Amino acid sequence: MKILLIFTLFLISEGGGESERVTGYSGGGVLIKCRYERRYTSNPKYLCTGAWPCLTKPIWTDTKNKWINSGRFSLFDDTRASQFWVLIRELTVEDSGLYQCGVDKDWAIDVYTPVELKVKRDQNYEKRIDVVGHVGGGVNIRCKYPQSHKNNPKFLCRRVGSADCSYKSSVKESRRWINEGKLHLHDDGKRIFTVSFNRLTEGDSGEYWCGAESDWTSDHGYKVYITQINLRVTGSSVVTGVSVIVLLLLFGLLFFIVFLRKRGKTQGSTQSQSFKGFSAAHRVTFSAAQLPTITSDSSATATQRSAGTSAEGPTYATVNFNKKAGRASDAVTRTAFSSDKDSCDYATVKR
């Protein structure tokens, strides 16, 4: 009798039908879309595992229009679109199996939609990529995707919090660049999805995902998150650039100072050699000094005092005029350049 009752409830229960097939990849995630009738907008929503009536519910919530997290599962009930989304993160092969998108009806039979999830272990693409960029610069990221998603639109989303991974546009045509501000997307149609960031700022740092949309606009569509990208933007390039410029300026200044010193030494050596050549080739002797005649009756006597000759100074003489000097020739002293030293003799006259 109990078995007959369960079978009867199964026949009259709402929902059922063909299962929605979803394919995910180990290490990645899937976003499952579950539609419901508008009259169930206020009812709680959940995801359970196994065939109906499933009792294990990884996530259940009566919260509306807000992400609710429970371990690796997250649920968002969009009452305006009459659908809720279930995100499963960090997929493993063991997650494969049958699930049910359920609408809780209290004392009545719940509404459910079966979902069959298959998780594959694909070694042909990277599960995680760590990228470091610099402020003002750019980075290029290449994401590989399975052949089964060759014709699906590709996207790059940024995850905020544990569930929400939003994006503005996707690449729906292969071999065509899509520009979205500082972001450029390209699908070569050969399993390579390229993402290019330009004019980076520190605010661009965060967690991103390369993914594909699988018939997302239909009632049984889903999104698959394939490769996680961790982008870190630093300002070290600016600091490094300034340091290099300052260092180059210091080296340039040092080189200029050394050049000036060497040039000064070279010019001083050239002038010294020129003066030596002049003193050796030209010898001048002053035989007499024409002094004015002193008409007074004072006599003049000339006395010569030699200060000596040194390697660093000249030889000189002094002439003292006496009041009785009658001839200018009495006050004559001989002055000559020395022939063996770079010095000269000169006289001073005192009256």
Disulfide bonds with the S-S distance in Angstrom:
Cys34-Cys101 1.82
Cys48-Cys54 1.63
Cys143-Cys210 2.06
Cys157-Cys165 1.87
